[in-house]
Amino acid sequence: MIIQQGAEAIIEKKDNTILKTRTKKSYRHPELDLKIRTSRTKKEAKILNTLSQTQNIPKLINLNKDKSEITMQFIDGKKLSEHLEKLNYKEIAKQIAKQITLLHNQDIIHSDLTTSNMILSQNNQLYLIDFGLSFHSHKIEDKAVDLHLLKQALNAKHFSIAEQTINIILQNYKPERYQEILEKLKTVESRGRYKDKH
């Protein structure tokens, strides 16, 4: 059963697993297209493997490089994009902070930290999903941009509780060099405001 069809991939649910297939792009040269899809699939699988040792993410079950496919664990729960306001969002915000802390301490940038990519499981554990755009980086700025995108996503989708939620996340976000990251976040945000004015 197809549960999502995006520009990058088709997501199917099969029994208790998720099959993610990166789709061919007709506008790219076939050899280049295959190379890009294979590379991105391998990179995502590697990140899933690394993170599954330390935090709540879907476990990698199988990688099929030839078909640009990843099979991973299905997380049964509530997608935060649809339910955050109705849940105990203050406690969930602490869990979000913890998961991002673990992520950034391993120098992994999610790149798409929205509540659409967060699931609260049946036993009230927060899971981060969709590492299709993720990459390794030790740069303070990349971690600050990750947080900035999360703040933007919360303001856009959950404006009634966004400010409270963001404050709790930032109070509980404690990676290495977090003071530098929060300082850089201010710089990133001021750049955004400058662009808005011009």
Phi, psi and omega in degrees: 000123179284124180252345177201137177229098183258183180293329186269321189204163172255132180249122179239144174261125178232111186054241182252029180231164174243131176251120179249119181242120176286127187275149178292146177246114185292338181281351178259152174299135186308318181292317179295317180302313180297318180299314181295313182295319179296315182298314181293323180293315179297318181296316180296317180298320180295318179294318177301316180299315181297312187287332185295345177287334191237342186212176184279099174216164176296132180284139176288129179255317181205147175238124175245095184297321183299326181257004184052049183239143172235131171253129181221170180296139173273128178261114180274120181175198183256129176287126185297332180301332183259344191230354192307314183298331184272353183256179177281078190294335180291319177290322179296322179300323177294321178293321178300313180301317181297316182293321179290324176301312179300319180299307185289333177291341175261012179058039175246129179257126182287315178078353178213052183281082175240165180288348173291338181253028177227131181235133173265114186288173181301330179261027174062033173257136180276131177242135170269137178232174177058086179258027182297332181254005186288156178204164178274135174197137176262002185289134177301318183298320181297323178290322177295320179295322176304313180294320180298317179295323177296316179299317179298317181296318179294318179295324182284320190260331187228049190302330183292334181238006187301312186298313179300314183298314180299315181301316180294319179299312184291331177290330185256356177280113186225060176281175173299142177062030185295330179297319178294322180295317181292326175295317180294326178301319178299319179296315180300317181292322180292327175297317180298318180293324179297317179297320181299327183282340186246000000 
